[in-house]
Amino acid sequence: MWNRRDWDDFFQIVRKRWHNQRPPRPVAPSRLNRVLPTEGYSLAELDDAGLSIEQAEFLGLPVDAGRIGAYGPNVSTLREFIRVARSRF
């Protein structure tokens, strides 16, 4: 059973990793002028952004191998996140 101190330590560790910027959430187009959040980035989006599955998981990005195709705004968001993440590490 965790006590309050254990929970405080846990949340400090979680916040520490992404204190500047949290990983972006992927979206997919739906109907006219709408986007909906999805489970994760497709393999095509990761490939277009220059990431492998292992690198995406290391960075904390969700991956959905079932999605097909690439959505341009997701790719540009990934590229920006990679640029910022590389400057931190």
GIFEN-V973083 format. One line per field, one symbol per residue. burial: # if it has 9 or more other C-alpha atoms within 8 Angstrom, else .. A space follows every 50 residues. Layout:
burial=???
This chain:
burial=......#..........#....#.#####.....#..#.########.#. #.#..##...####.....##..######.#...#....
